[in-house]
Structures are given as structure tokens and as C-alpha cells.
Amino acid sequence: TKDLSQQIKRLVATELYGTYHITNSGRCSWYEFAQEILKLAGIKGVKVTSITSEELARPAPRPKFSVLDNYYLRLSLGNGMRNWKEALKEYMEKNEGL
């Protein structure tokens, strides 16, 4: 949330327009995201099972690869964003592990 708000503030201060994907760098699956949260929270003994989108059985089909690319943001503002693991670690430390 901090990283997102900082980038929005930077964009608003310009005359740029368009649709921007504002995401931290790097990529992960929901499975990897859950594992990192448990690790940072110091939670052990919880089994997280990776499943496919088909196994999730959502009403709408899900894309096989849905990682957002903030290329246009980097091109427009001249910088990228920090890695998602670093941002998540800071967020969890600030919010006491939530």
C-alpha cells in the first residue's frame, strides 16, 4: 500500500495519463505468496498446498499467467518498484504480522 500510494502521488504530479499497472517487482504464485506470509509471521507447521486454477473451480476461467508488468510505469517515471518480498516484509513488520 505504501509503494502504491507513492507511485500514484508521483503520477498525479505529472501531466501523464493512461492505464498503469503499479506492482512491486518480481513475481509469485498465490501459493508462494502464502508461504512467504507464513514464513515472515513465524508460523510453522501449517501445510499450504499448491493447486491449479482448474482445481480451484471458480465460476470464471482464470488465465494461466496473470503477472502484471509495470513496464509503462517504469518507462513513464524512470524507475521500477522494489521487490514484493521486501515490501511484504516491511508491511508485516509495521502491522505486527497481521
N, C-alpha and C positions, 0 to 999 in steps of 0.2 A: 504494500500500500504506500509506503514511503517513496519507493522508487517510481511508482506510477504517478503519484501526485507531483513529484519533482519534474518529471518529463512533461506532464500536462501543463504545468506552470511555465516551463520553457517554451512550449509550443504556443501557448496563448500570448506570450510576449512577442511573438513574431507575426508576420503577415502571411505565414504559410497556411495552407488549407489542404483538406483531403482526409482520407482514412488512414490511420496509423495503427499498426499492431505495436503495442507497448508491452513488451515482455522482457523478463530477465533473460540473460544469455544461457546457453546450454539447453539441453532437452532431457526429458524423462517421461516415463510412463506413469500412470496413476499408481501402479504397484511400487515403482521406485520412489515416488513422492511419499507414499505411506511409510515405506521402510525408513526414509530419511527422517520423517517426523518422529517415528518411534525411537530411532537412534538418538536424535537430539533431545528428546524428552527423557532419555534414560530408561525407557520401558523395555524390559526383556521378557522373554517367554511368550510373546504374542506372535502367533503364526499368521502371516499375511500370505494369501495365495493369489498368484497371478492368474488371471483368466482372460479369455479373448472377448472381444466385443460381442461376438455371437453368443457366448455363454452368459453374458450379462442380460440378454433378452430384453433390450429396450424397444419401445414401440417404433422409434425412428431408426433407420440404419445409421451406423456411425462410420466415419472414414477410417481407413486402416492407418493413416498417418496424418495427424492433425496438429503438428507442431507449428506454432505461429512464428513467422520470421519478421524481425523488426528492421529489415533492410532499409525501408523507406525512412524510418526514424533516424537511423544511422546516417543515411545519405543527407537528410534534411538538417539535422542538428550537429552532425560531425562527430558523434561518439556513440558507443554502444552502452549497454547496461551491464551491471555486474552479474555474476553467475547466480542462478537461482538458489544454489545451496548456501551461498554466503548471505543472500537476502533472507532466506528462510531461517537460518541460524540467528541472525540479528533479530528478526521478528519474534522468534520463540524466546530468546533471552529477554527481550523487552517486555514480553507478555507472560513471563514466568512459565513457559512451557505449554500454556493453554491446554 
